């Protein structure tokens, strides 16, 4: 299991024991602080931690969003490989500063990286605290959304954990990814109020390094379960 190699045996065993009951269910867009029900302590909705964000000073030829002398640009890195994530949908926010160029109540800017994994250039009238940026991959699009994080039972962020994110659109979609250095999953965005569920990738946690006996059958079963869950 490449993405989970850095996770200790103790942590992996704890995840295995909780995996079958571990999921988080949120209602996207119901209100600014969406109603959340945690079914197990290993996953919860956080106040975003200070993310490890890579900045670049290469502003040449980039789209600029906002206005002012203080400019920022970031590089989205693939949470599995660590390489720049080219042409990847992303979400950007700040823990203590509202982004003045974002009208959404979620205060999250949504864009797509360029061929080198770089975001747009963001300009502000005043300097923005460096330690509050939160940049992550984005799944879906729309003004409504939610950010989820995976932690251990002591609420310590778990990085490098494969996950599945179910967004109940039409049709329901299962997104897969790997948590970042702060335990964040990808940002779930929708245009209408809907449900979303985050869970560890069960096959990885329960089988370890072994591949599923029939990956296609497993994928079909997971999609069928997602459709049934979304219909409830």
ABEGO torsion letter per residue (X at the ends): XAAAAABBAAAAAAAAAAAAABBBBBBBGABABBBBBBABAABBBBBBBBBBBBBBABABGBBBBEBEABBBBBBBBBAAAGBBBBGBBBBBBBAABBBAABABAAGBBBBBBBAAGBBBBBBBABBBBAAABBBBBBBEBEABBBBBBBBBAAGBBBBGBBBBBBBBBOBBBBBBBBBBAAGBBBBBBBABBBBBBBBBBAAAAAAEABBBABAAAAAAAAAAAAAAAAAX
